Amino acid sequence: MAEDMNMKILKAFAEFGKPAKAKEIAEKLGVPTSKVSCRLAPLRKKGLLDSPEKGVYVITEEGRKMVE
């Protein structure tokens, strides 16, 4: 279940096409912000997301490969 949500989050970031906050991704997915925000740090740790500034995330090339 968590892996499904991780994949949905990565796909949403890939479609967003620009750095985004957890709230923006949550709104795109139609889920509570907390459901997205708790997964951002683990995805970043795996190298699938990067954070160019505090609270803003962008998908990495590695992350893009996961959703292609």
PDB file of N, CA, C, O and CB in Angstrom:
ATOM      1  N   MET A   1       0.830  -1.198   0.000  1.00  0.00           N
ATOM      2  CA  MET A   1       0.000   0.000   0.000  1.00  0.00           C
ATOM      3  C   MET A   1       0.873   1.261   0.000  1.00  0.00           C
ATOM      4  O   MET A   1       0.618   2.191  -0.765  1.00  0.00           O
ATOM      5  CB  MET A   1      -0.944  -0.001   1.220  1.00  0.00           C
ATOM      6  N   ALA A   2       1.895   1.295   0.850  1.00  0.00           N
ATOM      7  CA  ALA A   2       2.783   2.457   0.907  1.00  0.00           C
ATOM      8  C   ALA A   2       3.527   2.620  -0.417  1.00  0.00           C
ATOM      9  O   ALA A   2       3.737   3.742  -0.879  1.00  0.00           O
ATOM     10  CB  ALA A   2       3.788   2.319   2.073  1.00  0.00           C
ATOM     11  N   GLU A   3       3.923   1.503  -1.027  1.00  0.00           N
ATOM     12  CA  GLU A   3       4.633   1.578  -2.306  1.00  0.00           C
ATOM     13  C   GLU A   3       3.728   2.150  -3.396  1.00  0.00           C
ATOM     14  O   GLU A   3       4.192   2.900  -4.255  1.00  0.00           O
ATOM     15  CB  GLU A   3       5.146   0.185  -2.720  1.00  0.00           C
ATOM     16  N   ASP A   4       2.441   1.801  -3.366  1.00  0.00           N
ATOM     17  CA  ASP A   4       1.491   2.373  -4.324  1.00  0.00           C
ATOM     18  C   ASP A   4       1.429   3.887  -4.173  1.00  0.00           C
ATOM     19  O   ASP A   4       1.445   4.614  -5.166  1.00  0.00           O
ATOM     20  CB  ASP A   4       0.091   1.760  -4.132  1.00  0.00           C
ATOM     21  N   MET A   5       1.358   4.358  -2.942  1.00  0.00           N
ATOM     22  CA  MET A   5       1.293   5.802  -2.700  1.00  0.00           C
ATOM     23  C   MET A   5       2.602   6.466  -3.125  1.00  0.00           C
ATOM     24  O   MET A   5       2.586   7.556  -3.697  1.00  0.00           O
ATOM     25  CB  MET A   5       1.000   6.094  -1.207  1.00  0.00           C
ATOM     26  N   ASN A   6       3.728   5.820  -2.850  1.00  0.00           N
ATOM     27  CA  ASN A   6       5.014   6.376  -3.280  1.00  0.00           C
ATOM     28  C   ASN A   6       5.041   6.548  -4.797  1.00  0.00           C
ATOM     29  O   ASN A   6       5.506   7.569  -5.302  1.00  0.00           O
ATOM     30  CB  ASN A   6       6.179   5.467  -2.824  1.00  0.00           C
ATOM     31  N   MET A   7       4.544   5.553  -5.514  1.00  0.00           N
ATOM     32  CA  MET A   7       4.535   5.618  -6.972  1.00  0.00           C
ATOM     33  C   MET A   7       3.597   6.722  -7.455  1.00  0.00           C
ATOM     34  O   MET A   7       3.915   7.430  -8.410  1.00  0.00           O
ATOM     35  CB  MET A   7       4.117   4.264  -7.569  1.00  0.00           C
ATOM     36  N   LYS A   8       2.454   6.871  -6.809  1.00  0.00           N
ATOM     37  CA  LYS A   8       1.515   7.934  -7.176  1.00  0.00           C
ATOM     38  C   LYS A   8       2.154   9.302  -6.949  1.00  0.00           C
ATOM     39  O   LYS A   8       1.987  10.216  -7.756  1.00  0.00           O
ATOM     40  CB  LYS A   8       0.203   7.811  -6.364  1.00  0.00           C
ATOM     41  N   ILE A   9       2.882   9.431  -5.851  1.00  0.00           N
ATOM     42  CA  ILE A   9       3.554  10.694  -5.541  1.00  0.00           C
ATOM     43  C   ILE A   9       4.617  10.993  -6.590  1.00  0.00           C
ATOM     44  O   ILE A   9       4.704  12.117  -7.084  1.00  0.00           O
ATOM     45  CB  ILE A   9       4.188  10.647  -4.133  1.00  0.00           C
ATOM     46  N   LEU A  10       5.421  10.000  -6.931  1.00  0.00           N
ATOM     47  CA  LEU A  10       6.455  10.206  -7.948  1.00  0.00           C
ATOM     48  C   LEU A  10       5.841  10.584  -9.286  1.00  0.00           C
ATOM     49  O   LEU A  10       6.338  11.486  -9.961  1.00  0.00           O
ATOM     50  CB  LEU A  10       7.310   8.949  -8.103  1.00  0.00           C
ATOM     51  N   LYS A  11       4.770   9.908  -9.679  1.00  0.00           N
ATOM     52  CA  LYS A  11       4.098  10.226 -10.948  1.00  0.00           C
ATOM     53  C   LYS A  11       3.555  11.652 -10.923  1.00  0.00           C
ATOM     54  O   LYS A  11       3.641  12.371 -11.919  1.00  0.00           O
ATOM     55  CB  LYS A  11       2.951   9.225 -11.225  1.00  0.00           C
ATOM     56  N   ALA A  12       3.002  12.054  -9.798  1.00  0.00           N
ATOM     57  CA  ALA A  12       2.461  13.407  -9.679  1.00  0.00           C
ATOM     58  C   ALA A  12       3.584  14.439  -9.816  1.00  0.00           C
ATOM     59  O   ALA A  12       3.407  15.458 -10.484  1.00  0.00           O
ATOM     60  CB  ALA A  12       1.726  13.584  -8.326  1.00  0.00           C
ATOM     61  N   PHE A  13       4.726  14.187  -9.196  1.00  0.00           N
ATOM     62  CA  PHE A  13       5.861  15.104  -9.338  1.00  0.00           C
ATOM     63  C   PHE A  13       6.338  15.149 -10.786  1.00  0.00           C
ATOM     64  O   PHE A  13       6.662  16.220 -11.300  1.00  0.00           O
ATOM     65  CB  PHE A  13       7.018  14.682  -8.411  1.00  0.00           C
ATOM     66  N   ALA A  14       6.383  13.997 -11.441  1.00  0.00           N
ATOM     67  CA  ALA A  14       6.820  13.944 -12.841  1.00  0.00           C
ATOM     68  C   ALA A  14       5.871  14.753 -13.724  1.00  0.00           C
ATOM     69  O   ALA A  14       6.321  15.466 -14.622  1.00  0.00           O
ATOM     70  CB  ALA A  14       6.895  12.478 -13.335  1.00  0.00           C
ATOM     71  N   GLU A  15       4.571  14.651 -13.482  1.00  0.00           N
ATOM     72  CA  GLU A  15       3.577  15.375 -14.268  1.00  0.00           C
ATOM     73  C   GLU A  15       3.574  16.867 -13.931  1.00  0.00           C
ATOM     74  O   GLU A  15       3.267  17.698 -14.786  1.00  0.00           O
ATOM     75  CB  GLU A  15       2.188  14.782 -14.034  1.00  0.00           C
ATOM     76  N   PHE A  16       3.914  17.203 -12.689  1.00  0.00           N
ATOM     77  CA  PHE A  16       3.875  18.595 -12.249  1.00  0.00           C
ATOM     78  C   PHE A  16       4.871  19.436 -13.043  1.00  0.00           C
ATOM     79  O   PHE A  16       4.581  20.574 -13.411  1.00  0.00           O
ATOM     80  CB  PHE A  16       4.173  18.693 -10.742  1.00  0.00           C
ATOM     81  N   GLY A  17       6.041  18.869 -13.301  1.00  0.00           N
ATOM     82  CA  GLY A  17       7.014  19.521 -14.156  1.00  0.00           C
ATOM     83  C   GLY A  17       7.768  20.689 -13.544  1.00  0.00           C
ATOM     84  O   GLY A  17       8.551  21.339 -14.236  1.00  0.00           O
ATOM     85  N   LYS A  18       7.555  20.971 -12.278  1.00  0.00           N
ATOM     86  CA  LYS A  18       8.289  22.036 -11.595  1.00  0.00           C
ATOM     87  C   LYS A  18       8.343  21.694 -10.118  1.00  0.00           C
ATOM     88  O   LYS A  18       7.577  20.850  -9.653  1.00  0.00           O
ATOM     89  CB  LYS A  18       7.624  23.437 -11.826  1.00  0.00           C
ATOM     90  N   PRO A  19       9.234  22.335  -9.370  1.00  0.00           N
ATOM     91  CA  PRO A  19       9.280  22.068  -7.923  1.00  0.00           C
ATOM     92  C   PRO A  19       7.919  22.329  -7.285  1.00  0.00           C
ATOM     93  O   PRO A  19       7.222  23.280  -7.641  1.00  0.00           O
ATOM     94  CB  PRO A  19      10.362  22.939  -7.241  1.00  0.00           C
ATOM     95  N   ALA A  20       7.555  21.471  -6.338  1.00  0.00           N
ATOM     96  CA  ALA A  20       6.231  21.570  -5.718  1.00  0.00           C
ATOM     97  C   ALA A  20       6.314  21.280  -4.231  1.00  0.00           C
ATOM     98  O   ALA A  20       7.250  20.639  -3.751  1.00  0.00           O
ATOM     99  CB  ALA A  20       5.243  20.604  -6.390  1.00  0.00           C
ATOM    100  N   LYS A  21       5.319  21.765  -3.519  1.00  0.00           N
ATOM    101  CA  LYS A  21       5.184  21.507  -2.090  1.00  0.00           C
ATOM    102  C   LYS A  21       4.285  20.296  -1.894  1.00  0.00           C
ATOM    103  O   LYS A  21       3.541  19.908  -2.794  1.00  0.00           O
ATOM    104  CB  LYS A  21       4.614  22.749  -1.343  1.00  0.00           C
ATOM    105  N   ALA A  22       4.363  19.704  -0.708  1.00  0.00           N
ATOM    106  CA  ALA A  22       3.542  18.539  -0.387  1.00  0.00           C
ATOM    107  C   ALA A  22       2.060  18.839  -0.602  1.00  0.00           C
ATOM    108  O   ALA A  22       1.321  17.995  -1.109  1.00  0.00           O
ATOM    109  CB  ALA A  22       3.787  18.094   1.061  1.00  0.00           C
ATOM    110  N   LYS A  23       1.633  20.022  -0.223  1.00  0.00           N
ATOM    111  CA  LYS A  23       0.221  20.396  -0.351  1.00  0.00           C
ATOM    112  C   LYS A  23      -0.237  20.364  -1.809  1.00  0.00           C
ATOM    113  O   LYS A  23      -1.344  19.910  -2.101  1.00  0.00           O
ATOM    114  CB  LYS A  23      -0.015  21.791   0.238  1.00  0.00           C
ATOM    115  N   GLU A  24       0.603  20.841  -2.720  1.00  0.00           N
ATOM    116  CA  GLU A  24       0.243  20.852  -4.141  1.00  0.00           C
ATOM    117  C   GLU A  24       0.094  19.438  -4.684  1.00  0.00           C
ATOM    118  O   GLU A  24      -0.824  19.154  -5.452  1.00  0.00           O
ATOM    119  CB  GLU A  24       1.294  21.613  -4.951  1.00  0.00           C
ATOM    120  N   ILE A  25       0.997  18.558  -4.282  1.00  0.00           N
ATOM    121  CA  ILE A  25       0.939  17.167  -4.734  1.00  0.00           C
ATOM    122  C   ILE A  25      -0.281  16.473  -4.126  1.00  0.00           C
ATOM    123  O   ILE A  25      -0.971  15.714  -4.808  1.00  0.00           O
ATOM    124  CB  ILE A  25       2.241  16.411  -4.353  1.00  0.00           C
ATOM    125  N   ALA A  26      -0.544  16.733  -2.854  1.00  0.00           N
ATOM    126  CA  ALA A  26      -1.706  16.142  -2.183  1.00  0.00           C
ATOM    127  C   ALA A  26      -3.001  16.566  -2.882  1.00  0.00           C
ATOM    128  O   ALA A  26      -3.893  15.746  -3.098  1.00  0.00           O
ATOM    129  CB  ALA A  26      -1.741  16.555  -0.691  1.00  0.00           C
ATOM    130  N   GLU A  27      -3.095  17.843  -3.231  1.00  0.00           N
ATOM    131  CA  GLU A  27      -4.289  18.329  -3.924  1.00  0.00           C
ATOM    132  C   GLU A  27      -4.439  17.646  -5.279  1.00  0.00           C
ATOM    133  O   GLU A  27      -5.547  17.281  -5.671  1.00  0.00           O
ATOM    134  CB  GLU A  27      -4.227  19.857  -4.103  1.00  0.00           C
ATOM    135  N   LYS A  28      -3.337  17.474  -5.991  1.00  0.00           N
ATOM    136  CA  LYS A  28      -3.358  16.809  -7.301  1.00  0.00           C
ATOM    137  C   LYS A  28      -3.841  15.365  -7.165  1.00  0.00           C
ATOM    138  O   LYS A  28      -4.553  14.856  -8.030  1.00  0.00           O
ATOM    139  CB  LYS A  28      -1.954  16.841  -7.949  1.00  0.00           C
ATOM    140  N   LEU A  29      -3.444  14.710  -6.062  1.00  0.00           N
ATOM    141  CA  LEU A  29      -3.821  13.308  -5.848  1.00  0.00           C
ATOM    142  C   LEU A  29      -5.163  13.155  -5.137  1.00  0.00           C
ATOM    143  O   LEU A  29      -5.739  12.067  -5.115  1.00  0.00           O
ATOM    144  CB  LEU A  29      -2.748  12.605  -5.047  1.00  0.00           C
ATOM    145  N   GLY A  30      -5.656  14.241  -4.559  1.00  0.00           N
ATOM    146  CA  GLY A  30      -6.918  14.173  -3.830  1.00  0.00           C
ATOM    147  C   GLY A  30      -6.799  13.442  -2.502  1.00  0.00           C
ATOM    148  O   GLY A  30      -7.725  12.749  -2.081  1.00  0.00           O
ATOM    149  N   VAL A  31      -5.650  13.600  -1.840  1.00  0.00           N
ATOM    150  CA  VAL A  31      -5.423  12.959  -0.536  1.00  0.00           C
ATOM    151  C   VAL A  31      -4.993  14.024   0.466  1.00  0.00           C
ATOM    152  O   VAL A  31      -4.593  15.117   0.064  1.00  0.00           O
ATOM    153  CB  VAL A  31      -4.343  11.824  -0.638  1.00  0.00           C
ATOM    154  N   PRO A  32      -5.067  13.726   1.764  1.00  0.00           N
ATOM    155  CA  PRO A  32      -4.610  14.699   2.769  1.00  0.00           C
ATOM    156  C   PRO A  32      -3.113  14.984   2.624  1.00  0.00           C
ATOM    157  O   PRO A  32      -2.335  14.103   2.256  1.00  0.00           O
ATOM    158  CB  PRO A  32      -4.911  14.182   4.190  1.00  0.00           C
ATOM    159  N   THR A  33      -2.726  16.209   2.913  1.00  0.00           N
ATOM    160  CA  THR A  33      -1.320  16.612   2.822  1.00  0.00           C
ATOM    161  C   THR A  33      -0.430  15.713   3.679  1.00  0.00           C
ATOM    162  O   THR A  33       0.693  15.396   3.286  1.00  0.00           O
ATOM    163  CB  THR A  33      -1.155  18.077   3.253  1.00  0.00           C
ATOM    164  N   SER A  34      -0.919  15.305   4.834  1.00  0.00           N
ATOM    165  CA  SER A  34      -0.127  14.460   5.734  1.00  0.00           C
ATOM    166  C   SER A  34       0.246  13.129   5.079  1.00  0.00           C
ATOM    167  O   SER A  34       1.307  12.572   5.361  1.00  0.00           O
ATOM    168  CB  SER A  34      -0.899  14.200   7.031  1.00  0.00           C
ATOM    169  N   LYS A  35      -0.620  12.626   4.211  1.00  0.00           N
ATOM    170  CA  LYS A  35      -0.362  11.354   3.535  1.00  0.00           C
ATOM    171  C   LYS A  35       0.811  11.473   2.557  1.00  0.00           C
ATOM    172  O   LYS A  35       1.525  10.502   2.304  1.00  0.00           O
ATOM    173  CB  LYS A  35      -1.621  10.883   2.793  1.00  0.00           C
ATOM    174  N   VAL A  36       0.994  12.666   2.018  1.00  0.00           N
ATOM    175  CA  VAL A  36       2.105  12.917   1.099  1.00  0.00           C
ATOM    176  C   VAL A  36       3.361  13.308   1.871  1.00  0.00           C
ATOM    177  O   VAL A  36       4.437  12.763   1.629  1.00  0.00           O
ATOM    178  CB  VAL A  36       1.734  14.020   0.090  1.00  0.00           C
ATOM    179  N   SER A  37       3.225  14.246   2.794  1.00  0.00           N
ATOM    180  CA  SER A  37       4.401  14.792   3.471  1.00  0.00           C
ATOM    181  C   SER A  37       5.199  13.746   4.241  1.00  0.00           C
ATOM    182  O   SER A  37       6.422  13.851   4.325  1.00  0.00           O
ATOM    183  CB  SER A  37       3.980  15.880   4.410  1.00  0.00           C
ATOM    184  N   CYS A  38       4.537  12.750   4.798  1.00  0.00           N
ATOM    185  CA  CYS A  38       5.266  11.725   5.560  1.00  0.00           C
ATOM    186  C   CYS A  38       6.096  10.810   4.659  1.00  0.00           C
ATOM    187  O   CYS A  38       6.958  10.079   5.147  1.00  0.00           O
ATOM    188  CB  CYS A  38       4.285  10.885   6.372  1.00  0.00           C
ATOM    189  N   ARG A  39       5.846  10.846   3.356  1.00  0.00           N
ATOM    190  CA  ARG A  39       6.596   9.995   2.428  1.00  0.00           C
ATOM    191  C   ARG A  39       7.710  10.737   1.695  1.00  0.00           C
ATOM    192  O   ARG A  39       8.525  10.106   1.023  1.00  0.00           O
ATOM    193  CB  ARG A  39       5.656   9.392   1.420  1.00  0.00           C
ATOM    194  N   LEU A  40       7.762  12.048   1.808  1.00  0.00           N
ATOM    195  CA  LEU A  40       8.747  12.816   1.053  1.00  0.00           C
ATOM    196  C   LEU A  40      10.180  12.567   1.523  1.00  0.00           C
ATOM    197  O   LEU A  40      11.074  12.395   0.694  1.00  0.00           O
ATOM    198  CB  LEU A  40       8.432  14.287   1.156  1.00  0.00           C
ATOM    199  N   ALA A  41      10.408  12.544   2.814  1.00  0.00           N
ATOM    200  CA  ALA A  41      11.769  12.315   3.332  1.00  0.00           C
ATOM    201  C   ALA A  41      12.311  10.944   2.915  1.00  0.00           C
ATOM    202  O   ALA A  41      13.450  10.864   2.454  1.00  0.00           O
ATOM    203  CB  ALA A  41      11.779  12.433   4.865  1.00  0.00           C
ATOM    204  N   PRO A  42      11.533   9.858   3.063  1.00  0.00           N
ATOM    205  CA  PRO A  42      12.046   8.558   2.613  1.00  0.00           C
ATOM    206  C   PRO A  42      12.333   8.519   1.102  1.00  0.00           C
ATOM    207  O   PRO A  42      13.305   7.897   0.674  1.00  0.00           O
ATOM    208  CB  PRO A  42      11.048   7.463   2.969  1.00  0.00           C
ATOM    209  N   LEU A  43      11.494   9.179   0.303  1.00  0.00           N
ATOM    210  CA  LEU A  43      11.730   9.218  -1.145  1.00  0.00           C
ATOM    211  C   LEU A  43      12.990  10.020  -1.458  1.00  0.00           C
ATOM    212  O   LEU A  43      13.736   9.688  -2.380  1.00  0.00           O
ATOM    213  CB  LEU A  43      10.515   9.827  -1.879  1.00  0.00           C
ATOM    214  N   ARG A  44      13.216  11.063  -0.692  1.00  0.00           N
ATOM    215  CA  ARG A  44      14.435  11.873  -0.872  1.00  0.00           C
ATOM    216  C   ARG A  44      15.662  11.057  -0.478  1.00  0.00           C
ATOM    217  O   ARG A  44      16.690  11.098  -1.155  1.00  0.00           O
ATOM    218  CB  ARG A  44      14.362  13.183  -0.030  1.00  0.00           C
ATOM    219  N   LYS A  45      15.547  10.325   0.612  1.00  0.00           N
ATOM    220  CA  LYS A  45      16.659   9.503   1.094  1.00  0.00           C
ATOM    221  C   LYS A  45      17.053   8.441   0.061  1.00  0.00           C
ATOM    222  O   LYS A  45      18.225   8.088  -0.062  1.00  0.00           O
ATOM    223  CB  LYS A  45      16.285   8.829   2.425  1.00  0.00           C
ATOM    224  N   LYS A  46      16.057   7.939  -0.681  1.00  0.00           N
ATOM    225  CA  LYS A  46      16.308   6.942  -1.732  1.00  0.00           C
ATOM    226  C   LYS A  46      16.842   7.579  -3.007  1.00  0.00           C
ATOM    227  O   LYS A  46      17.202   6.873  -3.949  1.00  0.00           O
ATOM    228  CB  LYS A  46      15.032   6.171  -2.042  1.00  0.00           C
ATOM    229  N   GLY A  47      16.895   8.919  -3.045  1.00  0.00           N
ATOM    230  CA  GLY A  47      17.407   9.606  -4.223  1.00  0.00           C
ATOM    231  C   GLY A  47      16.376   9.808  -5.318  1.00  0.00           C
ATOM    232  O   GLY A  47      16.731  10.131  -6.452  1.00  0.00           O
ATOM    233  N   LEU A  48      15.098   9.623  -4.994  1.00  0.00           N
ATOM    234  CA  LEU A  48      14.035   9.753  -5.993  1.00  0.00           C
ATOM    235  C   LEU A  48      13.465  11.163  -6.061  1.00  0.00           C
ATOM    236  O   LEU A  48      12.883  11.560  -7.070  1.00  0.00           O
ATOM    237  CB  LEU A  48      12.923   8.774  -5.693  1.00  0.00           C
ATOM    238  N   LEU A  49      13.637  11.911  -4.981  1.00  0.00           N
ATOM    239  CA  LEU A  49      13.244  13.320  -4.928  1.00  0.00           C
ATOM    240  C   LEU A  49      14.433  14.129  -4.426  1.00  0.00           C
ATOM    241  O   LEU A  49      15.315  13.614  -3.739  1.00  0.00           O
ATOM    242  CB  LEU A  49      11.992  13.532  -4.009  1.00  0.00           C
ATOM    243  N   ASP A  50      14.432  15.401  -4.785  1.00  0.00           N
ATOM    244  CA  ASP A  50      15.435  16.325  -4.257  1.00  0.00           C
ATOM    245  C   ASP A  50      14.686  17.533  -3.712  1.00  0.00           C
ATOM    246  O   ASP A  50      13.540  17.784  -4.086  1.00  0.00           O
ATOM    247  CB  ASP A  50      16.489  16.746  -5.362  1.00  0.00           C
ATOM    248  N   SER A  51      15.330  18.267  -2.840  1.00  0.00           N
ATOM    249  CA  SER A  51      14.704  19.445  -2.249  1.00  0.00           C
ATOM    250  C   SER A  51      15.602  20.658  -2.473  1.00  0.00           C
ATOM    251  O   SER A  51      16.531  20.900  -1.703  1.00  0.00           O
ATOM    252  CB  SER A  51      14.433  19.230  -0.733  1.00  0.00           C
ATOM    253  N   PRO A  52      15.318  21.433  -3.549  1.00  0.00           N
ATOM    254  CA  PRO A  52      16.152  22.593  -3.839  1.00  0.00           C
ATOM    255  C   PRO A  52      16.035  23.698  -2.790  1.00  0.00           C
ATOM    256  O   PRO A  52      16.945  24.515  -2.646  1.00  0.00           O
ATOM    257  CB  PRO A  52      15.792  23.145  -5.187  1.00  0.00           C
ATOM    258  N   GLU A  53      14.928  23.725  -2.064  1.00  0.00           N
ATOM    259  CA  GLU A  53      14.762  24.652  -0.946  1.00  0.00           C
ATOM    260  C   GLU A  53      13.809  24.030   0.067  1.00  0.00           C
ATOM    261  O   GLU A  53      13.067  23.105  -0.264  1.00  0.00           O
ATOM    262  CB  GLU A  53      14.231  26.037  -1.434  1.00  0.00           C
ATOM    263  N   LYS A  54      13.827  24.525   1.277  1.00  0.00           N
ATOM    264  CA  LYS A  54      13.032  23.941   2.352  1.00  0.00           C
ATOM    265  C   LYS A  54      11.548  23.877   1.984  1.00  0.00           C
ATOM    266  O   LYS A  54      10.941  24.881   1.612  1.00  0.00           O
ATOM    267  CB  LYS A  54      13.217  24.744   3.638  1.00  0.00           C
ATOM    268  N   GLY A  55      10.982  22.673   2.097  1.00  0.00           N
ATOM    269  CA  GLY A  55       9.558  22.477   1.858  1.00  0.00           C
ATOM    270  C   GLY A  55       9.162  22.347   0.404  1.00  0.00           C
ATOM    271  O   GLY A  55       7.977  22.215   0.096  1.00  0.00           O
ATOM    272  N   VAL A  56      10.129  22.381  -0.494  1.00  0.00           N
ATOM    273  CA  VAL A  56       9.858  22.277  -1.931  1.00  0.00           C
ATOM    274  C   VAL A  56      10.644  21.090  -2.479  1.00  0.00           C
ATOM    275  O   VAL A  56      11.825  20.921  -2.176  1.00  0.00           O
ATOM    276  CB  VAL A  56      10.240  23.603  -2.686  1.00  0.00           C
ATOM    277  N   TYR A  57       9.979  20.276  -3.283  1.00  0.00           N
ATOM    278  CA  TYR A  57      10.596  19.059  -3.797  1.00  0.00           C
ATOM    279  C   TYR A  57      10.471  18.987  -5.310  1.00  0.00           C
ATOM    280  O   TYR A  57       9.581  19.587  -5.912  1.00  0.00           O
ATOM    281  CB  TYR A  57       9.964  17.826  -3.157  1.00  0.00           C
ATOM    282  N   VAL A  58      11.386  18.237  -5.903  1.00  0.00           N
ATOM    283  CA  VAL A  58      11.382  18.006  -7.342  1.00  0.00           C
ATOM    284  C   VAL A  58      11.830  16.560  -7.575  1.00  0.00           C
ATOM    285  O   VAL A  58      12.651  16.032  -6.825  1.00  0.00           O
ATOM    286  CB  VAL A  58      12.319  19.034  -8.098  1.00  0.00           C
ATOM    287  N   ILE A  59      11.295  15.932  -8.604  1.00  0.00           N
ATOM    288  CA  ILE A  59      11.674  14.550  -8.908  1.00  0.00           C
ATOM    289  C   ILE A  59      13.066  14.532  -9.540  1.00  0.00           C
ATOM    290  O   ILE A  59      13.406  15.419 -10.323  1.00  0.00           O
ATOM    291  CB  ILE A  59      10.631  13.883  -9.857  1.00  0.00           C
ATOM    292  N   THR A  60      13.866  13.526  -9.202  1.00  0.00           N
ATOM    293  CA  THR A  60      15.201  13.387  -9.767  1.00  0.00           C
ATOM    294  C   THR A  60      15.132  12.513 -11.021  1.00  0.00           C
ATOM    295  O   THR A  60      14.088  11.943 -11.338  1.00  0.00           O
ATOM    296  CB  THR A  60      16.183  12.782  -8.725  1.00  0.00           C
ATOM    297  N   GLU A  61      16.261  12.417 -11.730  1.00  0.00           N
ATOM    298  CA  GLU A  61      16.309  11.543 -12.902  1.00  0.00           C
ATOM    299  C   GLU A  61      16.032  10.093 -12.487  1.00  0.00           C
ATOM    300  O   GLU A  61      15.346   9.352 -13.191  1.00  0.00           O
ATOM    301  CB  GLU A  61      17.688  11.653 -13.610  1.00  0.00           C
ATOM    302  N   GLU A  62      16.575   9.711 -11.340  1.00  0.00           N
ATOM    303  CA  GLU A  62      16.331   8.356 -10.817  1.00  0.00           C
ATOM    304  C   GLU A  62      14.848   8.131 -10.565  1.00  0.00           C
ATOM    305  O   GLU A  62      14.308   7.068 -10.871  1.00  0.00           O
ATOM    306  CB  GLU A  62      17.125   8.126  -9.516  1.00  0.00           C
ATOM    307  N   GLY A  63      14.197   9.142 -10.005  1.00  0.00           N
ATOM    308  CA  GLY A  63      12.756   9.071  -9.768  1.00  0.00           C
ATOM    309  C   GLY A  63      11.974   8.951 -11.053  1.00  0.00           C
ATOM    310  O   GLY A  63      11.005   8.195 -11.132  1.00  0.00           O
ATOM    311  N   ARG A  64      12.394   9.700 -12.070  1.00  0.00           N
ATOM    312  CA  ARG A  64      11.721   9.632 -13.379  1.00  0.00           C
ATOM    313  C   ARG A  64      11.811   8.243 -13.985  1.00  0.00           C
ATOM    314  O   ARG A  64      10.856   7.758 -14.593  1.00  0.00           O
ATOM    315  CB  ARG A  64      12.325  10.651 -14.343  1.00  0.00           C
ATOM    316  N   LYS A  65      12.977   7.598 -13.815  1.00  0.00           N
ATOM    317  CA  LYS A  65      13.156   6.240 -14.355  1.00  0.00           C
ATOM    318  C   LYS A  65      12.161   5.262 -13.716  1.00  0.00           C
ATOM    319  O   LYS A  65      11.712   4.311 -14.356  1.00  0.00           O
ATOM    320  CB  LYS A  65      14.609   5.752 -14.116  1.00  0.00           C
ATOM    321  N   MET A  66      11.827   5.511 -12.450  1.00  0.00           N
ATOM    322  CA  MET A  66      10.886   4.636 -11.729  1.00  0.00           C
ATOM    323  C   MET A  66       9.467   4.708 -12.313  1.00  0.00           C
ATOM    324  O   MET A  66       8.728   3.723 -12.288  1.00  0.00           O
ATOM    325  CB  MET A  66      10.850   5.016 -10.240  1.00  0.00           C
ATOM    326  N   VAL A  67       9.098   5.879 -12.837  1.00  0.00           N
ATOM    327  CA  VAL A  67       7.719   6.046 -13.306  1.00  0.00           C
ATOM    328  C   VAL A  67       7.560   5.905 -14.816  1.00  0.00           C
ATOM    329  O   VAL A  67       6.444   5.972 -15.331  1.00  0.00           O
ATOM    330  CB  VAL A  67       7.207   7.386 -12.885  1.00  0.00           C
ATOM    331  N   GLU A  68       8.656   5.714 -15.519  1.00  0.00           N
ATOM    332  CA  GLU A  68       8.564   5.567 -16.982  1.00  0.00           C
ATOM    333  C   GLU A  68       8.054   4.204 -17.372  1.00  0.00           C
ATOM    334  O   GLU A  68       7.916   3.913 -18.560  1.00  0.00           O
ATOM    335  CB  GLU A  68       9.917   5.806 -17.632  1.00  0.00           C
TER     336      GLU A  68
END
